[in-house]
């Protein structure tokens, strides 16, 4: 369970690194928050 979260966060971090502008980063952060909330409800 914890390993899955670590892998997921690493993937998100790589996406943020690839994001070239602030809008991409904001969108990625918003999506991350939504996914974390959904993940926490499981």
TIVO-2410 file (N, C-alpha, C; in nm, 3 decimals):
# residues 42
REC num residu      c1      c2      c3 atome chaine
REC   1      X   0.084  -0.120   0.000     N      A
REC   1      X   0.000   0.000   0.000    CA      A
REC   1      X   0.088   0.125   0.000     C      A
REC   2      X   0.182   0.131   0.093     N      A
REC   2      X   0.271   0.247   0.102    CA      A
REC   2      X   0.359   0.256  -0.022     C      A
REC   3      X   0.402   0.140  -0.071     N      A
REC   3      X   0.489   0.137  -0.191    CA      A
REC   3      X   0.411   0.193  -0.310     C      A
REC   4      X   0.283   0.158  -0.321     N      A
REC   4      X   0.202   0.209  -0.432    CA      A
REC   4      X   0.194   0.360  -0.428     C      A
REC   5      X   0.178   0.417  -0.309     N      A
REC   5      X   0.171   0.563  -0.295    CA      A
REC   5      X   0.303   0.625  -0.336     C      A
REC   6      X   0.413   0.565  -0.296     N      A
REC   6      X   0.546   0.619  -0.329    CA      A
REC   6      X   0.567   0.618  -0.480     C      A
REC   7      X   0.530   0.510  -0.545     N      A
REC   7      X   0.544   0.500  -0.691    CA      A
REC   7      X   0.457   0.605  -0.758     C      A
REC   8      X   0.334   0.620  -0.707     N      A
REC   8      X   0.242   0.718  -0.765    CA      A
REC   8      X   0.297   0.859  -0.752     C      A
REC   9      X   0.346   0.893  -0.633     N      A
REC   9      X   0.400   1.027  -0.612    CA      A
REC   9      X   0.522   1.051  -0.699     C      A
REC  10      X   0.602   0.949  -0.719     N      A
REC  10      X   0.720   0.962  -0.805    CA      A
REC  10      X   0.676   0.991  -0.948     C      A
REC  11      X   0.571   0.924  -0.994     N      A
REC  11      X   0.521   0.946  -1.130    CA      A
REC  11      X   0.467   1.088  -1.143     C      A
REC  12      X   0.397   1.135  -1.040     N      A
REC  12      X   0.344   1.272  -1.043    CA      A
REC  12      X   0.458   1.372  -1.045     C      A
REC  13      X   0.562   1.344  -0.966     N      A
REC  13      X   0.677   1.435  -0.962    CA      A
REC  13      X   0.742   1.446  -1.100     C      A
REC  14      X   0.753   1.333  -1.171     N      A
REC  14      X   0.811   1.334  -1.305    CA      A
REC  14      X   0.724   1.416  -1.399     C      A
REC  15      X   0.592   1.406  -1.384     N      A
REC  15      X   0.501   1.484  -1.468    CA      A
REC  15      X   0.523   1.633  -1.440     C      A
REC  16      X   0.539   1.669  -1.314     N      A
REC  16      X   0.562   1.809  -1.279    CA      A
REC  16      X   0.694   1.858  -1.339     C      A
REC  17      X   0.794   1.771  -1.339     N      A
REC  17      X   0.924   1.810  -1.396    CA      A
REC  17      X   0.911   1.835  -1.546     C      A
REC  18      X   0.823   1.758  -1.612     N      A
REC  18      X   0.805   1.774  -1.756    CA      A
REC  18      X   0.720   1.897  -1.788     C      A
REC  19      X   0.640   1.941  -1.691     N      A
REC  19      X   0.553   2.056  -1.716    CA      A
REC  19      X   0.639   2.179  -1.744     C      A
REC  20      X   0.609   2.246  -1.853     N      A
REC  20      X   0.692   2.359  -1.896    CA      A
REC  20      X   0.644   2.493  -1.840     C      A
REC  21      X   0.514   2.503  -1.814     N      A
REC  21      X   0.465   2.633  -1.767    CA      A
REC  21      X   0.379   2.619  -1.641     C      A
REC  22      X   0.347   2.732  -1.582     N      A
REC  22      X   0.275   2.733  -1.454    CA      A
REC  22      X   0.136   2.670  -1.467     C      A
REC  23      X   0.071   2.692  -1.580     N      A
REC  23      X  -0.063   2.635  -1.597    CA      A
REC  23      X  -0.060   2.483  -1.592     C      A
REC  24      X   0.041   2.423  -1.654     N      A
REC  24      X   0.054   2.278  -1.651    CA      A
REC  24      X   0.075   2.230  -1.508     C      A
REC  25      X   0.159   2.303  -1.434     N      A
REC  25      X   0.189   2.264  -1.296    CA      A
REC  25      X   0.064   2.276  -1.209     C      A
REC  26      X  -0.010   2.386  -1.224     N      A
REC  26      X  -0.132   2.404  -1.145    CA      A
REC  26      X  -0.232   2.295  -1.176     C      A
REC  27      X  -0.247   2.261  -1.302     N      A
REC  27      X  -0.341   2.156  -1.342    CA      A
REC  27      X  -0.298   2.021  -1.283     C      A
REC  28      X  -0.168   1.994  -1.286     N      A
REC  28      X  -0.117   1.868  -1.233    CA      A
REC  28      X  -0.140   1.861  -1.081     C      A
REC  29      X  -0.119   1.972  -1.012     N      A
REC  29      X  -0.139   1.974  -0.867    CA      A
REC  29      X  -0.286   1.952  -0.833     C      A
REC  30      X  -0.375   2.016  -0.910     N      A
REC  30      X  -0.518   1.999  -0.886    CA      A
REC  30      X  -0.559   1.854  -0.907     C      A
REC  31      X  -0.508   1.796  -1.014     N      A
REC  31      X  -0.540   1.656  -1.044    CA      A
REC  31      X  -0.485   1.566  -0.935     C      A
REC  32      X  -0.366   1.597  -0.886     N      A
REC  32      X  -0.305   1.517  -0.779    CA      A
REC  32      X  -0.391   1.521  -0.654     C      A
REC  33      X  -0.439   1.639  -0.617     N      A
REC  33      X  -0.522   1.651  -0.497    CA      A
REC  33      X  -0.648   1.567  -0.511     C      A
REC  34      X  -0.710   1.573  -0.628     N      A
REC  34      X  -0.832   1.494  -0.651    CA      A
REC  34      X  -0.803   1.346  -0.638     C      A
REC  35      X  -0.693   1.302  -0.697     N      A
REC  35      X  -0.659   1.160  -0.693    CA      A
REC  35      X  -0.625   1.116  -0.551     C      A
REC  36      X  -0.557   1.202  -0.475     N      A
REC  36      X  -0.522   1.166  -0.338    CA      A
REC  36      X  -0.648   1.152  -0.254     C      A
REC  37      X  -0.745   1.240  -0.275     N      A
REC  37      X  -0.871   1.231  -0.201    CA      A
REC  37      X  -0.942   1.102  -0.236     C      A
REC  38      X  -0.947   1.070  -0.365     N      A
REC  38      X  -1.011   0.946  -0.409    CA      A
REC  38      X  -0.938   0.826  -0.352     C      A
REC  39      X  -0.804   0.833  -0.352     N      A
REC  39      X  -0.722   0.722  -0.300    CA      A
REC  39      X  -0.748   0.703  -0.151     C      A
REC  40      X  -0.763   0.814  -0.079     N      A
REC  40      X  -0.785   0.806   0.065    CA      A
REC  40      X  -0.920   0.749   0.101     C      A
REC  41      X  -1.015   0.757   0.010     N      A
REC  41      X  -1.151   0.707   0.038    CA      A
REC  41      X  -1.162   0.557   0.016     C      A
REC  42      X  -1.063   0.497  -0.051     N      A
REC  42      X  -1.071   0.354  -0.077    CA      A
REC  42      X  -1.057   0.274   0.051     C      A
***
